[in-house]
Amino acid sequence: MAAVEAWFLGGPVDGRLMLVEVAADGRPSAVVKLSQTGFYLGTSNVAVPTVEHVYILTDRLDDVEVYQYRQPVSEETG
């Protein structure tokens, strides 16, 4: 799998460098979706749904792709 180094700004992975898989033509994805899952303890018999964090490719700095966090619509208006 070919990948490029990417810097993530905002959201739950703010300031982290991670690898992002590229397409067959070598271009990085325009959108990266990171799923957040985990264990929970509680009285409910139903797990909370997976939270998906969306990052949009916005720039390139010194051969590092830059992705910016996009807030969910409910957070933007609330």
All heavy atoms as a GROMACS GRO file, in nm:
protein
  597
    1MET      N    1   0.084  -0.117   0.000
    1MET     CA    2   0.000   0.000   0.000
    1MET      C    3   0.089   0.124   0.000
    1MET      O    4   0.172   0.143   0.088
    1MET     CB    5  -0.092  -0.004   0.122
    1MET     CG    6  -0.141   0.130   0.166
    1MET     SD    7  -0.247   0.135   0.313
    1MET     CE    8  -0.141   0.081   0.442
    2ALA      N    9   0.070   0.210  -0.097
    2ALA     CA   10   0.143   0.337  -0.103
    2ALA      C   11   0.070   0.439  -0.016
    2ALA      O   12  -0.052   0.442  -0.010
    2ALA     CB   13   0.150   0.386  -0.246
    3ALA      N   14   0.149   0.523   0.052
    3ALA     CA   15   0.090   0.622   0.141
    3ALA      C   16   0.178   0.746   0.145
    3ALA      O   17   0.294   0.743   0.106
    3ALA     CB   18   0.076   0.564   0.282
    4VAL      N   19   0.117   0.856   0.190
    4VAL     CA   20   0.189   0.981   0.210
    4VAL      C   21   0.175   1.022   0.356
    4VAL      O   22   0.080   0.983   0.424
    4VAL     CB   23   0.136   1.094   0.119
    4VAL    CG1   24   0.162   1.064  -0.027
    4VAL    CG2   25  -0.012   1.119   0.143
    5GLU      N   26   0.268   1.104   0.402
    5GLU     CA   27   0.259   1.154   0.538
    5GLU      C   28   0.161   1.271   0.540
    5GLU      O   29   0.162   1.355   0.451
    5GLU     CB   30   0.397   1.201   0.585
    5GLU     CG   31   0.403   1.233   0.732
    5GLU     CD   32   0.544   1.259   0.778
    5GLU    OE1   33   0.618   1.328   0.705
    5GLU    OE2   34   0.579   1.213   0.887
    6ALA      N   35   0.076   1.274   0.641
    6ALA     CA   36  -0.025   1.379   0.650
    6ALA      C   37  -0.030   1.434   0.792
    6ALA      O   38  -0.010   1.362   0.890
    6ALA     CB   39  -0.162   1.325   0.611
    7TRP      N   40  -0.058   1.564   0.800
    7TRP     CA   41  -0.070   1.634   0.927
    7TRP      C   42  -0.218   1.666   0.946
    7TRP      O   43  -0.282   1.721   0.856
    7TRP     CB   44   0.013   1.761   0.920
    7TRP     CG   45   0.022   1.841   1.045
    7TRP    CD1   46   0.010   1.797   1.173
    7TRP    CD2   47   0.047   1.981   1.054
    7TRP    NE1   48   0.027   1.901   1.261
    7TRP    CE2   49   0.049   2.015   1.192
    7TRP    CE3   50   0.068   2.081   0.960
    7TRP    CZ2   51   0.071   2.144   1.236
    7TRP    CZ3   52   0.090   2.210   1.005
    7TRP    CH2   53   0.092   2.240   1.141
    8PHE      N   54  -0.272   1.632   1.064
    8PHE     CA   55  -0.414   1.653   1.092
    8PHE      C   56  -0.431   1.768   1.190
    8PHE      O   57  -0.369   1.770   1.296
    8PHE     CB   58  -0.475   1.524   1.149
    8PHE     CG   59  -0.489   1.417   1.045
    8PHE    CD1   60  -0.381   1.339   1.008
    8PHE    CD2   61  -0.611   1.395   0.982
    8PHE    CE1   62  -0.393   1.241   0.911
    8PHE    CE2   63  -0.624   1.298   0.886
    8PHE     CZ   64  -0.515   1.221   0.850
    9LEU      N   65  -0.517   1.864   1.154
    9LEU     CA   66  -0.541   1.982   1.237
    9LEU      C   67  -0.684   1.983   1.287
    9LEU      O   68  -0.778   1.961   1.211
    9LEU     CB   69  -0.516   2.109   1.156
    9LEU     CG   70  -0.373   2.128   1.104
    9LEU    CD1   71  -0.364   2.252   1.018
    9LEU    CD2   72  -0.275   2.135   1.219
   10GLY      N   73  -0.701   2.012   1.415
   10GLY     CA   74  -0.833   2.018   1.475
   10GLY      C   75  -0.886   1.879   1.506
   10GLY      O   76  -0.826   1.778   1.472
   11GLY      N   77  -0.998   1.874   1.573
   11GLY     CA   78  -1.061   1.746   1.603
   11GLY      C   79  -0.982   1.661   1.701
   11GLY      O   80  -0.891   1.708   1.767
   12PRO      N   81  -1.015   1.533   1.709
   12PRO     CA   82  -0.956   1.446   1.811
   12PRO      C   83  -0.810   1.407   1.786
   12PRO      O   84  -0.745   1.359   1.876
   12PRO     CB   85  -1.047   1.323   1.808
   12PRO     CG   86  -1.105   1.324   1.672
   12PRO     CD   87  -1.119   1.468   1.633
   13VAL      N   88  -0.759   1.427   1.666
   13VAL     CA   89  -0.619   1.391   1.639
   13VAL      C   90  -0.537   1.514   1.604
   13VAL      O   91  -0.443   1.508   1.526
   13VAL     CB   92  -0.606   1.282   1.530
   13VAL    CG1   93  -0.666   1.152   1.576
   13VAL    CG2   94  -0.667   1.327   1.398
   14ASP      N   95  -0.571   1.628   1.662
   14ASP     CA   96  -0.506   1.755   1.631
   14ASP      C   97  -0.354   1.747   1.650
   14ASP      O   98  -0.305   1.701   1.752
   14ASP     CB   99  -0.562   1.864   1.722
   14ASP     CG  100  -0.508   2.002   1.687
   14ASP    OD1  101  -0.490   2.029   1.566
   14ASP    OD2  102  -0.483   2.081   1.779
   15GLY      N  103  -0.283   1.791   1.547
   15GLY     CA  104  -0.138   1.799   1.554
   15GLY      C  105  -0.065   1.669   1.527
   15GLY      O  106   0.058   1.665   1.536
   16ARG      N  107  -0.134   1.564   1.493
   16ARG     CA  108  -0.069   1.435   1.469
   16ARG      C  109  -0.028   1.418   1.324
   16ARG      O  110  -0.098   1.461   1.233
   16ARG     CB  111  -0.161   1.320   1.509
   16ARG     CG  112  -0.181   1.311   1.656
   16ARG     CD  113  -0.239   1.178   1.694
   16ARG     NE  114  -0.276   1.182   1.834
   16ARG     CZ  115  -0.351   1.092   1.892
   16ARG    NH1  116  -0.398   0.990   1.822
   16ARG    NH2  117  -0.380   1.101   2.019
   17LEU      N  118   0.083   1.350   1.306
   17LEU     CA  119   0.127   1.308   1.173
   17LEU      C  120   0.091   1.162   1.158
   17LEU      O  121   0.120   1.080   1.246
   17LEU     CB  122   0.278   1.325   1.158
   17LEU     CG  123   0.328   1.467   1.143
   17LEU    CD1  124   0.480   1.470   1.152
   17LEU    CD2  125   0.284   1.527   1.010
   18MET      N  126   0.025   1.126   1.046
   18MET     CA  127  -0.012   0.988   1.020
   18MET      C  128   0.001   0.962   0.870
   18MET      O  129   0.004   1.056   0.790
   18MET     CB  130  -0.157   0.961   1.064
   18MET     CG  131  -0.177   0.975   1.213
   18MET     SD  132  -0.340   0.919   1.270
   18MET     CE  133  -0.447   1.041   1.200
   19LEU      N  134   0.007   0.836   0.834
   19LEU     CA  135   0.010   0.798   0.693
   19LEU      C  136  -0.131   0.791   0.638
   19LEU      O  137  -0.223   0.744   0.705
   19LEU     CB  138   0.081   0.665   0.675
   19LEU     CG  139   0.229   0.665   0.710
   19LEU    CD1  140   0.287   0.525   0.692
   19LEU    CD2  141   0.306   0.764   0.625
   20VAL      N  142  -0.148   0.837   0.514
   20VAL     CA  143  -0.275   0.830   0.443
   20VAL      C  144  -0.252   0.756   0.312
   20VAL      O  145  -0.162   0.792   0.236
   20VAL     CB  146  -0.331   0.972   0.416
   20VAL    CG1  147  -0.454   0.966   0.327
   20VAL    CG2  148  -0.363   1.042   0.547
   21GLU      N  149  -0.332   0.655   0.288
   21GLU     CA  150  -0.321   0.576   0.164
   21GLU      C  151  -0.352   0.664   0.044
   21GLU      O  152  -0.439   0.750   0.049
   21GLU     CB  153  -0.418   0.459   0.170
   21GLU     CG  154  -0.400   0.360   0.060
   21GLU     CD  155  -0.487   0.237   0.077
   21GLU    OE1  156  -0.546   0.218   0.184
   21GLU    OE2  157  -0.496   0.159  -0.019
   22VAL      N  158  -0.279   0.640  -0.065
   22VAL     CA  159  -0.302   0.716  -0.188
   22VAL      C  160  -0.371   0.630  -0.292
   22VAL      O  161  -0.369   0.507  -0.286
   22VAL     CB  162  -0.169   0.772  -0.246
   22VAL    CG1  163  -0.106   0.870  -0.150
   22VAL    CG2  164  -0.072   0.660  -0.278
   23ALA      N  165  -0.433   0.696  -0.391
   23ALA     CA  166  -0.499   0.627  -0.502
   23ALA      C  167  -0.394   0.568  -0.595
   23ALA      O  168  -0.274   0.594  -0.581
   23ALA     CB  169  -0.588   0.726  -0.577
   24ALA      N  170  -0.438   0.492  -0.693
   24ALA     CA  171  -0.347   0.428  -0.788
   24ALA      C  172  -0.260   0.529  -0.862
   24ALA      O  173  -0.146   0.500  -0.898
   24ALA     CB  174  -0.427   0.344  -0.887
   25ASP      N  175  -0.312   0.651  -0.882
   25ASP     CA  176  -0.235   0.754  -0.953
   25ASP      C  177  -0.145   0.835  -0.860
   25ASP      O  178  -0.082   0.932  -0.901
   25ASP     CB  179  -0.327   0.847  -1.031
   25ASP     CG  180  -0.423   0.925  -0.943
   25ASP    OD1  181  -0.416   0.912  -0.818
   25ASP    OD2  182  -0.506   1.000  -0.997
   26GLY      N  183  -0.139   0.798  -0.731
   26GLY     CA  184  -0.051   0.863  -0.636
   26GLY      C  185  -0.110   0.981  -0.561
   26GLY      O  186  -0.043   1.041  -0.478
   27ARG      N  187  -0.235   1.015  -0.589
   27ARG     CA  188  -0.299   1.128  -0.521
   27ARG      C  189  -0.357   1.085  -0.386
   27ARG      O  190  -0.419   0.979  -0.378
   27ARG     CB  191  -0.409   1.189  -0.606
   27ARG     CG  192  -0.356   1.265  -0.726
   27ARG     CD  193  -0.466   1.330  -0.804
   27ARG     NE  194  -0.555   1.225  -0.856
   27ARG     CZ  195  -0.682   1.241  -0.885
   27ARG    NH1  196  -0.740   1.357  -0.870
   27ARG    NH2  197  -0.754   1.141  -0.931
   28PRO      N  198  -0.340   1.168  -0.283
   28PRO     CA  199  -0.403   1.136  -0.154
   28PRO      C  200  -0.553   1.159  -0.160
   28PRO      O  201  -0.602   1.235  -0.243
   28PRO     CB  202  -0.336   1.233  -0.057
   28PRO     CG  203  -0.294   1.348  -0.142
   28PRO     CD  204  -0.262   1.290  -0.277
   29SER      N  205  -0.624   1.094  -0.073
   29SER     CA  206  -0.769   1.109  -0.066
   29SER      C  207  -0.806   1.253  -0.029
   29SER      O  208  -0.738   1.316   0.052
   29SER     CB  209  -0.824   1.014   0.040
   29SER     OG  210  -0.962   1.030   0.055
   30ALA      N  211  -0.913   1.304  -0.088
   30ALA     CA  212  -0.960   1.439  -0.057
   30ALA      C  213  -1.025   1.445   0.081
   30ALA      O  214  -1.028   1.549   0.145
   30ALA     CB  215  -1.058   1.486  -0.163
   31VAL      N  216  -1.077   1.330   0.126
   31VAL     CA  217  -1.145   1.321   0.255
   31VAL      C  218  -1.094   1.198   0.328
   31VAL      O  219  -1.080   1.092   0.268
   31VAL     CB  220  -1.298   1.309   0.236
   31VAL    CG1  221  -1.368   1.288   0.370
   31VAL    CG2  222  -1.354   1.431   0.165
   32VAL      N  223  -1.064   1.213   0.456
   32VAL     CA  224  -1.024   1.101   0.540
   32VAL      C  225  -1.126   1.091   0.652
   32VAL      O  226  -1.157   1.190   0.719
   32VAL     CB  227  -0.882   1.120   0.599
   32VAL    CG1  228  -0.850   1.012   0.700
   32VAL    CG2  229  -0.779   1.123   0.488
   33LYS      N  230  -1.180   0.971   0.672
   33LYS     CA  231  -1.276   0.948   0.780
   33LYS      C  232  -1.212   0.855   0.882
   33LYS      O  233  -1.170   0.746   0.849
   33LYS     CB  234  -1.405   0.885   0.724
   33LYS     CG  235  -1.478   0.978   0.629
   33LYS     CD  236  -1.604   0.916   0.576
   33LYS     CE  237  -1.675   1.011   0.481
   33LYS     NZ  238  -1.799   0.954   0.431
   34LEU      N  239  -1.204   0.904   1.005
   34LEU     CA  240  -1.147   0.826   1.114
   34LEU      C  241  -1.260   0.782   1.206
   34LEU      O  242  -1.334   0.866   1.258
   34LEU     CB  243  -1.045   0.909   1.192
   34LEU     CG  244  -0.930   0.968   1.111
   34LEU    CD1  245  -0.845   1.060   1.198
   34LEU    CD2  246  -0.845   0.858   1.052
   35SER      N  247  -1.272   0.654   1.227
   35SER     CA  248  -1.377   0.602   1.315
   35SER      C  249  -1.325   0.589   1.456
   35SER      O  250  -1.214   0.540   1.477
   35SER     CB  251  -1.426   0.467   1.265
   35SER     OG  252  -1.484   0.480   1.138
   36GLN      N  253  -1.403   0.634   1.552
   36GLN     CA  254  -1.366   0.622   1.693
   36GLN      C  255  -1.457   0.520   1.757
   36GLN      O  256  -1.579   0.534   1.759
   36GLN     CB  257  -1.382   0.757   1.764
   36GLN     CG  258  -1.346   0.754   1.910
   36GLN     CD  259  -1.362   0.890   1.975
   36GLN    OE1  260  -1.386   0.990   1.910
   36GLN    NE2  261  -1.348   0.893   2.105
   37THR      N  262  -1.397   0.414   1.807
   37THR     CA  263  -1.471   0.309   1.876
   37THR      C  264  -1.401   0.283   2.009
   37THR      O  265  -1.291   0.330   2.032
   37THR     CB  266  -1.476   0.179   1.794
   37THR    OG1  267  -1.342   0.134   1.773
   37THR    CG2  268  -1.545   0.198   1.662
   38GLY      N  269  -1.464   0.207   2.092
   38GLY     CA  270  -1.401   0.175   2.219
   38GLY      C  271  -1.493   0.093   2.307
   38GLY      O  272  -1.605   0.059   2.269
   39PHE      N  273  -1.443   0.061   2.422
   39PHE     CA  274  -1.521  -0.014   2.520
   39PHE      C  275  -1.604   0.084   2.602
   39PHE      O  276  -1.571   0.201   2.613
   39PHE     CB  277  -1.427  -0.092   2.613
   39PHE     CG  278  -1.347  -0.196   2.540
   39PHE    CD1  279  -1.216  -0.172   2.506
   39PHE    CD2  280  -1.404  -0.317   2.506
   39PHE    CE1  281  -1.142  -0.267   2.438
   39PHE    CE2  282  -1.330  -0.412   2.438
   39PHE     CZ  283  -1.199  -0.388   2.404
   40TYR      N  284  -1.711   0.033   2.659
   40TYR     CA  285  -1.793   0.118   2.744
   40TYR      C  286  -1.843   0.037   2.862
   40TYR      O  287  -1.852  -0.085   2.856
   40TYR     CB  288  -1.911   0.177   2.666
   40TYR     CG  289  -2.019   0.076   2.634
   40TYR    CD1  290  -2.135   0.071   2.709
   40TYR    CD2  291  -2.002  -0.015   2.532
   40TYR    CE1  292  -2.233  -0.022   2.681
   40TYR    CE2  293  -2.100  -0.110   2.505
   40TYR     CZ  294  -2.215  -0.113   2.580
   40TYR     OH  295  -2.311  -0.206   2.553
   41LEU      N  296  -1.870   0.107   2.968
   41LEU     CA  297  -1.930   0.046   3.086
   41LEU      C  298  -2.056   0.124   3.116
   41LEU      O  299  -2.055   0.247   3.116
   41LEU     CB  300  -1.835   0.054   3.207
   41LEU     CG  301  -1.702  -0.019   3.192
   41LEU    CD1  302  -1.612   0.013   3.310
   41LEU    CD2  303  -1.724  -0.168   3.182
   42GLY      N  304  -2.163   0.054   3.139
   42GLY     CA  305  -2.288   0.125   3.168
   42GLY      C  306  -2.402   0.028   3.186
   42GLY      O  307  -2.385  -0.094   3.177
   43THR      N  308  -2.519   0.082   3.208
   43THR     CA  309  -2.635   0.000   3.235
   43THR      C  310  -2.713  -0.035   3.109
   43THR      O  311  -2.803  -0.117   3.113
   43THR     CB  312  -2.729   0.072   3.332
   43THR    OG1  313  -2.766   0.197   3.275
   43THR    CG2  314  -2.661   0.094   3.466
   44SER      N  315  -2.676   0.024   2.995
   44SER     CA  316  -2.747  -0.002   2.871
   44SER      C  317  -2.700  -0.133   2.808
   44SER      O  318  -2.584  -0.170   2.817
   44SER     CB  319  -2.723   0.112   2.772
   44SER     OG  320  -2.782   0.082   2.648
   45ASN      N  321  -2.791  -0.202   2.743
   45ASN     CA  322  -2.756  -0.324   2.671
   45ASN      C  323  -2.712  -0.294   2.527
   45ASN      O  324  -2.676  -0.384   2.454
   45ASN     CB  325  -2.875  -0.420   2.666
   45ASN     CG  326  -2.906  -0.478   2.802
   45ASN    OD1  327  -2.817  -0.489   2.886
   45ASN    ND2  328  -3.032  -0.511   2.825
   46VAL      N  329  -2.717  -0.167   2.487
   46VAL     CA  330  -2.686  -0.128   2.350
   46VAL      C  331  -2.564  -0.036   2.350
   46VAL      O  332  -2.561   0.063   2.423
   46VAL     CB  333  -2.806  -0.054   2.286
   46VAL    CG1  334  -2.775  -0.011   2.144
   46VAL    CG2  335  -2.931  -0.141   2.291
   47ALA      N  336  -2.467  -0.070   2.269
   47ALA     CA  337  -2.346   0.013   2.259
   47ALA      C  338  -2.378   0.143   2.186
   47ALA      O  339  -2.466   0.149   2.101
   47ALA     CB  340  -2.238  -0.062   2.184
   48VAL      N  341  -2.305   0.246   2.220
   48VAL     CA  342  -2.318   0.375   2.152
   48VAL      C  343  -2.263   0.359   2.011
   48VAL      O  344  -2.164   0.290   1.990
   48VAL     CB  345  -2.240   0.484   2.229
   48VAL    CG1  346  -2.242   0.614   2.156
   48VAL    CG2  347  -2.296   0.499   2.369
   49PRO      N  348  -2.326   0.420   1.911
   49PRO     CA  349  -2.276   0.408   1.773
   49PRO      C  350  -2.134   0.461   1.758
   49PRO      O  351  -2.090   0.549   1.833
   49PRO     CB  352  -2.373   0.493   1.690
   49PRO     CG  353  -2.489   0.520   1.778
   49PRO     CD  354  -2.444   0.504   1.919
   50THR      N  355  -2.063   0.409   1.661
   50THR     CA  356  -1.929   0.456   1.630
   50THR      C  357  -1.934   0.602   1.589
   50THR      O  358  -2.024   0.644   1.518
   50THR     CB  359  -1.870   0.373   1.514
   50THR    OG1  360  -1.865   0.236   1.555
   50THR    CG2  361  -1.732   0.419   1.476
   51VAL      N  362  -1.837   0.680   1.635
   51VAL     CA  363  -1.828   0.822   1.599
   51VAL      C  364  -1.730   0.834   1.483
   51VAL      O  365  -1.620   0.780   1.488
   51VAL     CB  366  -1.778   0.906   1.718
   51VAL    CG1  367  -1.761   1.052   1.678
   51VAL    CG2  368  -1.873   0.892   1.836
   52GLU      N  369  -1.772   0.902   1.379
   52GLU     CA  370  -1.686   0.920   1.262
   52GLU      C  371  -1.638   1.065   1.256
   52GLU      O  372  -1.717   1.158   1.261
   52GLU     CB  373  -1.764   0.886   1.135
   52GLU     CG  374  -1.680   0.884   1.011
   52GLU     CD  375  -1.757   0.832   0.892
   52GLU    OE1  376  -1.841   0.907   0.839
   52GLU    OE2  377  -1.736   0.716   0.855
   53HIS      N  378  -1.506   1.082   1.249
   53HIS     CA  379  -1.445   1.214   1.240
   53HIS      C  380  -1.398   1.235   1.097
   53HIS      O  381  -1.326   1.152   1.042
   53HIS     CB  382  -1.329   1.227   1.338
   53HIS     CG  383  -1.368   1.200   1.479
   53HIS    ND1  384  -1.446   1.287   1.552
   53HIS    CD2  385  -1.343   1.095   1.561
   53HIS    CE1  386  -1.466   1.238   1.673
   53HIS    NE2  387  -1.405   1.121   1.680
   54VAL      N  388  -1.437   1.347   1.037
   54VAL     CA  389  -1.408   1.374   0.896
   54VAL      C  390  -1.302   1.484   0.885
   54VAL      O  391  -1.315   1.590   0.948
   54VAL     CB  392  -1.536   1.415   0.820
   54VAL    CG1  393  -1.505   1.448   0.675
   54VAL    CG2  394  -1.640   1.304   0.829
   55TYR      N  395  -1.201   1.457   0.804
   55TYR     CA  396  -1.095   1.554   0.776
   55TYR      C  397  -1.088   1.578   0.626
   55TYR      O  398  -1.095   1.483   0.548
   55TYR     CB  399  -0.960   1.502   0.826
   55TYR     CG  400  -0.946   1.504   0.976
   55TYR    CD1  401  -1.002   1.404   1.054
   55TYR    CD2  402  -0.879   1.607   1.039
   55TYR    CE1  403  -0.991   1.406   1.192
   55TYR    CE2  404  -0.867   1.610   1.179
   55TYR     CZ  405  -0.924   1.509   1.253
   55TYR     OH  406  -0.912   1.511   1.390
   56ILE      N  407  -1.072   1.704   0.586
   56ILE     CA  408  -1.068   1.744   0.446
   56ILE      C  409  -0.926   1.789   0.410
   56ILE      O  410  -0.864   1.866   0.484
   56ILE     CB  411  -1.166   1.861   0.420
   56ILE    CG1  412  -1.306   1.828   0.471
   56ILE    CG2  413  -1.168   1.900   0.273
   56ILE    CD1  414  -1.375   1.715   0.403
   57LEU      N  415  -0.876   1.742   0.297
   57LEU     CA  416  -0.744   1.784   0.248
   57LEU      C  417  -0.750   1.931   0.212
   57LEU      O  418  -0.832   1.973   0.131
   57LEU     CB  419  -0.706   1.700   0.126
   57LEU     CG  420  -0.570   1.728   0.063
   57LEU    CD1  421  -0.457   1.700   0.161
   57LEU    CD2  422  -0.552   1.645  -0.063
   58THR      N  423  -0.663   2.013   0.276
   58THR     CA  424  -0.670   2.157   0.255
   58THR      C  425  -0.542   2.219   0.201
   58THR      O  426  -0.547   2.328   0.144
   58THR     CB  427  -0.706   2.230   0.386
   58THR    OG1  428  -0.607   2.200   0.484
   58THR    CG2  429  -0.844   2.191   0.435
   59ASP      N  430  -0.428   2.155   0.221
   59ASP     CA  431  -0.302   2.219   0.185
   59ASP      C  432  -0.191   2.115   0.176
   59ASP      O  433  -0.213   1.998   0.204
   59ASP     CB  434  -0.266   2.324   0.291
   59ASP     CG  435  -0.172   2.432   0.241
   59ASP    OD1  436  -0.125   2.422   0.126
   59ASP    OD2  437  -0.146   2.526   0.317
   60ARG      N  438  -0.073   2.162   0.139
   60ARG     CA  439   0.046   2.078   0.137
   60ARG      C  440   0.164   2.164   0.182
   60ARG      O  441   0.188   2.271   0.129
   60ARG     CB  442   0.071   2.024  -0.004
   60ARG     CG  443   0.189   1.932  -0.012
   60ARG     CD  444   0.214   1.890  -0.156
   60ARG     NE  445   0.323   1.796  -0.157
   60ARG     CZ  446   0.314   1.672  -0.202
   60ARG    NH1  447   0.201   1.628  -0.251
   60ARG    NH2  448   0.418   1.593  -0.198
   61LEU      N  449   0.236   2.118   0.283
   61LEU     CA  450   0.351   2.190   0.337
   61LEU      C  451   0.473   2.099   0.337
   61LEU      O  452   0.473   1.996   0.406
   61LEU     CB  453   0.323   2.238   0.480
   61LEU     CG  454   0.206   2.332   0.499
   61LEU    CD1  455   0.177   2.353   0.647
   61LEU    CD2  456   0.234   2.466   0.432
   62ASP      N  457   0.576   2.134   0.261
   62ASP     CA  458   0.700   2.057   0.260
   62ASP      C  459   0.676   1.907   0.241
   62ASP      O  460   0.722   1.826   0.320
   62ASP     CB  461   0.780   2.081   0.388
   62ASP     CG  462   0.822   2.226   0.404
   62ASP    OD1  463   0.849   2.291   0.300
   62ASP    OD2  464   0.827   2.274   0.517
   63ASP      N  465   0.602   1.871   0.138
   63ASP     CA  466   0.572   1.731   0.105
   63ASP      C  467   0.487   1.659   0.210
   63ASP      O  468   0.484   1.537   0.216
   63ASP     CB  469   0.700   1.651   0.080
   63ASP     CG  470   0.772   1.699  -0.044
   63ASP    OD1  471   0.703   1.744  -0.139
   63ASP    OD2  472   0.896   1.692  -0.048
   64VAL      N  473   0.419   1.734   0.296
   64VAL     CA  474   0.326   1.676   0.393
   64VAL      C  475   0.188   1.728   0.361
   64VAL      O  476   0.165   1.849   0.355
   64VAL     CB  477   0.366   1.713   0.538
   64VAL    CG1  478   0.262   1.662   0.637
   64VAL    CG2  479   0.504   1.659   0.572
   65GLU      N  480   0.093   1.638   0.340
   65GLU     CA  481  -0.046   1.677   0.315
   65GLU      C  482  -0.107   1.728   0.445
   65GLU      O  483  -0.080   1.674   0.552
   65GLU     CB  484  -0.127   1.558   0.264
   65GLU     CG  485  -0.066   1.486   0.145
   65GLU     CD  486  -0.049   1.573   0.022
   65GLU    OE1  487  -0.124   1.670   0.004
   65GLU    OE2  488   0.042   1.543  -0.058
   66VAL      N  489  -0.190   1.831   0.437
   66VAL     CA  490  -0.254   1.889   0.555
   66VAL      C  491  -0.404   1.866   0.545
   66VAL      O  492  -0.468   1.906   0.447
   66VAL     CB  493  -0.224   2.040   0.567
   66VAL    CG1  494  -0.295   2.099   0.687
   66VAL    CG2  495  -0.074   2.063   0.574
   67TYR      N  496  -0.460   1.802   0.648
   67TYR     CA  497  -0.604   1.777   0.656
   67TYR      C  498  -0.662   1.857   0.771
   67TYR      O  499  -0.607   1.860   0.881
   67TYR     CB  500  -0.631   1.628   0.680
   67TYR     CG  501  -0.608   1.543   0.558
   67TYR    CD1  502  -0.481   1.495   0.526
   67TYR    CD2  503  -0.713   1.510   0.473
   67TYR    CE1  504  -0.460   1.416   0.414
   67TYR    CE2  505  -0.693   1.432   0.360
   67TYR     CZ  506  -0.566   1.385   0.332
   67TYR     OH  507  -0.546   1.308   0.221
   68GLN      N  508  -0.775   1.922   0.746
   68GLN     CA  509  -0.843   2.004   0.846
   68GLN      C  510  -0.970   1.934   0.891
   68GLN      O  511  -1.047   1.886   0.807
   68GLN     CB  512  -0.876   2.142   0.788
   68GLN     CG  513  -0.942   2.236   0.884
   68GLN     CD  514  -0.850   2.284   0.994
   68GLN    OE1  515  -0.737   2.322   0.968
   68GLN    NE2  516  -0.897   2.282   1.116
   69TYR      N  517  -0.994   1.932   1.021
   69TYR     CA  518  -1.114   1.869   1.077
   69TYR      C  519  -1.239   1.942   1.032
   69TYR      O  520  -1.243   2.064   1.029
   69TYR     CB  521  -1.104   1.872   1.230
   69TYR     CG  522  -1.221   1.813   1.302
   69TYR    CD1  523  -1.249   1.678   1.295
   69TYR    CD2  524  -1.304   1.892   1.381
   69TYR    CE1  525  -1.357   1.623   1.364
   69TYR    CE2  526  -1.410   1.839   1.451
   69TYR     CZ  527  -1.437   1.703   1.441
   69TYR     OH  528  -1.543   1.650   1.509
   70ARG      N  529  -1.341   1.867   0.996
   70ARG     CA  530  -1.471   1.925   0.962
   70ARG      C  531  -1.570   1.884   1.070
   70ARG      O  532  -1.598   1.766   1.088
   70ARG     CB  533  -1.520   1.875   0.826
   70ARG     CG  534  -1.648   1.949   0.784
   70ARG     CD  535  -1.703   1.898   0.655
   70ARG     NE  536  -1.768   1.771   0.681
   70ARG     CZ  537  -1.807   1.685   0.588
   70ARG    NH1  538  -1.784   1.710   0.463
   70ARG    NH2  539  -1.866   1.572   0.621
   71GLN      N  540  -1.621   1.983   1.142
   71GLN     CA  541  -1.715   1.954   1.251
   71GLN      C  542  -1.846   1.898   1.197
   71GLN      O  543  -1.891   1.940   1.090
   71GLN     CB  544  -1.746   2.080   1.330
   71GLN     CG  545  -1.631   2.131   1.411
   71GLN     CD  546  -1.670   2.251   1.494
   71GLN    OE1  547  -1.766   2.321   1.462
   71GLN    NE2  548  -1.596   2.276   1.598
   72PRO      N  549  -1.907   1.806   1.271
   72PRO     CA  550  -2.040   1.761   1.231
   72PRO      C  551  -2.137   1.877   1.230
   72PRO      O  552  -2.121   1.975   1.304
   72PRO     CB  553  -2.077   1.660   1.341
   72PRO     CG  554  -1.947   1.621   1.404
   72PRO     CD  555  -1.856   1.739   1.389
   73VAL      N  556  -2.240   1.869   1.148
   73VAL     CA  557  -2.338   1.977   1.135
   73VAL      C  558  -2.399   2.013   1.269
   73VAL      O  559  -2.417   2.130   1.301
   73VAL     CB  560  -2.450   1.936   1.035
   73VAL    CG1  561  -2.560   2.040   1.031
   73VAL    CG2  562  -2.390   1.915   0.897
   74SER      N  563  -2.426   1.916   1.355
   74SER     CA  564  -2.486   1.944   1.486
   74SER      C  565  -2.394   2.031   1.573
   74SER      O  566  -2.442   2.109   1.653
   74SER     CB  567  -2.518   1.813   1.560
   74SER     OG  568  -2.400   1.739   1.580
   75GLU      N  569  -2.260   2.019   1.558
   75GLU     CA  570  -2.168   2.101   1.637
   75GLU      C  571  -2.153   2.239   1.576
   75GLU      O  572  -2.128   2.336   1.646
   75GLU     CB  573  -2.031   2.034   1.644
   75GLU     CG  574  -2.029   1.908   1.729
   75GLU     CD  575  -1.892   1.846   1.736
   75GLU    OE1  576  -1.791   1.916   1.711
   75GLU    OE2  577  -1.884   1.726   1.765
   76GLU      N  578  -2.166   2.252   1.444
   76GLU     CA  579  -2.150   2.381   1.376
   76GLU      C  580  -2.263   2.476   1.412
   76GLU      O  581  -2.242   2.596   1.427
   76GLU     CB  582  -2.147   2.363   1.225
   76GLU     CG  583  -2.020   2.296   1.174
   76GLU     CD  584  -2.025   2.270   1.025
   76GLU    OE1  585  -2.133   2.288   0.965
   76GLU    OE2  586  -1.923   2.229   0.970
   77THR      N  587  -2.385   2.423   1.424
   77THR     CA  588  -2.501   2.508   1.449
   77THR      C  589  -2.537   2.518   1.596
   77THR      O  590  -2.618   2.600   1.634
   77THR     CB  591  -2.623   2.455   1.370
   77THR    OG1  592  -2.650   2.321   1.412
   77THR    CG2  593  -2.599   2.462   1.222
   78GLY      N  594  -2.480   2.429   1.679
   78GLY     CA  595  -2.520   2.427   1.820
   78GLY      C  596  -2.438   2.509   1.910
   78GLY      O  597  -2.348   2.576   1.898
   0.00000   0.00000   0.00000
